[in-house]
Amino acid sequence: MPPGNAAPRGYLQLTDAHDEVTGAVLFDTPIPARRGLEVVFEQWQYGNTTRAPADGISFFLTDGARRLNTPGAFGGSLGYAQKRPGGRPEAQFVPGVDGGYLGIGLDVLGEYFGDGEGRGNGCERRSPAGTSFRPPAPGPNVVSARGPGDGVNGYCLLDATAGNRRANGVWSSSLPGRLHGDLRKMPAGVTAKRAERLLEPVKRVVRVAISAGRDPVVTVGIDFRDGDGFTRVLRFAAPEPMPETFKFGFAASTGPLTDVQLIRRVVLRSKQPVERSS
């Protein structure tokens, strides 16, 4: 991870490469929803100390009329959706984020794509990956979108960059690049300036937009830093009804598998001014 004196360079570390670590940042001020919205941010996922990296980073929107002071369940639910730990029927649900509207999962491991552990509880449309929870994860290197939910119900899968199911039960990814970077660890004694250089090829820039007007559409684009700029990876109808205002957050987690997960330079654009609460 960047050294501690790298703070002025703007990195927000959600997790380090230890097991069972969680992190979230929540913006509890309403943002106008109906006139269109665009969020752009940089993200890094790298440095796993285990055989595979996990879990991933989520960006999510909630109903602005609700208080946003706690994320949803972590692990494969990425701080947005609900979760029944381990998928055990006797386990008590951990609720999803209050008033969830849309959760975009930048899912390195691949559990967010599946409805294992009770994700999507009560949804008519289920993930094509099914509801079982066992290794391997069904959708590694997949961007998935989940819709409205509250408590232990909803958060249904809306769309995903999953291709075809392989014989081992793992779905291929239609992404043109990898969400996870190749950097294994920072050298001992690394300076902030050198750390930034090492992180540059690992960076992915993500853009999430909701169009204005009737029949709003959600698009997700990613710049994989391959010289091709932004590639649109998801496009789907925005869930209705849309709330009058949004709040938003980011979350990330590790489990038995680890990763370093960072975000930086979050820019939110709304065509209607945001009224700050006093």
QUIWOLIN-V315008 format. One record per helix or strand of 3 or more residues. SS is the DSSP state (A for helix, B for strand). FROM is the first residue (numbers start at 1). TO is the last residue. If there is no record, write none. Layout:
ss=SS from=FROM to=TO
ss=SS from=FROM to=TO
//
This chain:
ss=A from=4 to=9
ss=B from=12 to=15
ss=B from=22 to=32
ss=B from=37 to=46
ss=B from=56 to=63
ss=A from=75 to=77
ss=A from=85 to=87
ss=B from=100 to=107
ss=A from=116 to=118
ss=B from=142 to=146
ss=B from=157 to=160
ss=B from=162 to=165
ss=B from=171 to=173
ss=A from=192 to=200
ss=B from=204 to=210
ss=B from=217 to=223
ss=B from=230 to=237
ss=B from=245 to=253
ss=B from=260 to=270
//
